[in-house]
Amino acid sequence: CVCPCRLWELAPATDLLVDSIRTQMASSIAGAMIEAYDSLEPAVLGLGFGELIGVTRNRRANISPYVNVNSIDPHLGVVRVDRPDGSPIATIWNFATHGTCYGPDNMKFSSDIMGYACELIETAIGGYAMFINADAGDIDPTSQACAQKPQFNGSSIIAEKVIQTRESIDTTGDVEFKVFSKVVDFGKTNLNLTVERLGTDCDHGGPLEICPLCKILNCDLNLHLGGDWIENTPRFTAIRWTIKGRNSLMV
């Protein structure tokens, strides 16, 4: 019998749970939320959208036959938050990318390319800048965007586009928020341990022709994991805000 914690230590491509780091991160997030709540003030909001290209790529290009290097999501969403007098409180920007510029050798927390973009936005217009990830999937920054770390080349391109989009947004105090939260039971998790993932060439068969045989027998190599191993009943929370008749949804 192997305990769940040991599985995640042994399994490839999974994160190792370090309780002290989890506690520190949770405490920092909670502290930031309390500080934000205590700093509430009157504000006006606006929504804007743009396209951001030239800083991301699809990392599955030349691996998957279904995508190329330009199979990305270029959509950029910006929420402008100002005081009634027009001075900036915050800039929230939503874009699809991973923070992988530092590479796999980096073992420290980092805000990566998005964090430096936020610094540039704050320096240029004031207030706070906050990045919210979109459908990143297999989308990474390009090598050119990651150059010149930690002042990443791509960060200035991102910041310039976010600021440009922000400046085009009209704000209003007529804002409606709705929040909905629901627990979804996904049942037991399948780890998806298949013959193909074990490295067998199932396009041409192996010396034992195990792939065609398993297709006939409907082999099930999946590991069906219960709630002790992985969260099977996550809570999803959606926030919808309506500004001048335009809706934006965050889940």
Salt bridges, closest charged atoms under 4 A:
GLU9 OE1 - ARG6 NH1 2.86
ASP19 OD1 - ARG22 NH2 2.55
GLU41 OE1 - ARG83 NE 3.06
ASP73 OD1 - HIS75 ND1 2.65
ASP82 OD2 - ARG80 NE 2.65
ASP82 OD1 - ARG166 NH2 2.73
ASP138 OD1 - ARG59 NE 3.69
ASP140 OD1 - ARG59 NH1 3.06
ASP140 OD1 - HIS98 ND1 3.57
GLU176 OE2 - LYS178 NZ 3.92
ASP201 OD2 - HIS204 ND1 3.30
ASP220 OD2 - HIS224 NE2 3.11
